[in-house]
C-alpha cells in the first residue's frame, strides 16, 4: 500500500515538474491529488491524525503569513494593493506549497521552503546561463517538485531520515540542542 501511494506521488510530482517547465502551467487536478496522497502517506507513516493535522495547520499558517507579508511589502512599495498571484507567484507555486504542507513536519517544512527557494534561484540562474533563456518566469513549482522528489527519495530509499519528524534536522543541523 505504501509503495503504491509513493509511486503515485512521484508520478504527480513528475507531471508537475514537466508541465511547469514545458508550459509554465500545471493542470489543477494534480494539486488536490498530491495533497490527499501526501496527507494519507503521512497518516500511514505516523499513525497520529492529531499531530499530522496540527503540523499541517502550522505549516499553512506559515504560508499564509509569508504570502501576507509579501503582499504587504509589495503593496507598500508600489503604493497600491498588489495581488501576488497575478504576475508574481503562479497558482501552481502556491498550491504546490499548500500540498506539501500536509506532509512535512514543521521544521522540515521550513527547511524545505528555504532550501528550495535558494536552490531554485541557483538552478534558474544556472539554467539561464547555459541556455541563454531570457524568460523572467521561473518555474518555481517545477523546480520545487524536482527538489521534493529528491527529498522524498532520499527519505524513502536512501537515508530513511523520516521527514515527517523533525528529529533528523535537530540532531544533524542543530547538534547543540539537547534531545
Secondary structure, DSSP 8 states (H G I E B T S, - for coil): -HHHHHHHHHHHHHHHHHHHHHHS---THHHHHHHHHHHHHHHHHH--HHHHHHHHHHHHHHHHHHHHHHHHHHHHHHTS---TTTTTS-HHHHHHHHHHTTTS-HHHHHHHHHHHHHHHHHHHHHHHHHH--------HHHHHHHHHHHHHHIIIIII---TTSSHHHHHHH-TTS--
